[in-house]
Amino acid sequence: MTKITLDDIEYESEDFDEGQQNILQEIQYNSTVKNQIEYQLHSITTLGSILVERLKKSLASDAKT
């Protein structure tokens, strides 16, 4: 399986008991969800910036007419 490093100590995950395997799976799931949320936040932030710029351009065009 995989080597896991905690506090500079390496562990073989194949040597984990069932409880430790469950904790490792939960850590991996948590990491996946965290990465998905960070991606969503980045996407929403980027879209917000694009929309603000679009509004600014629209208002500038209206002010010229």
Secondary structure, 3 states (H helix, E strand, C coil): CCEEEECCEEEEHHHCCHHHHHHHHHHHHHHHHHHHHHHHHHHHHHHHHHHHHHHHHHHHHHHHC
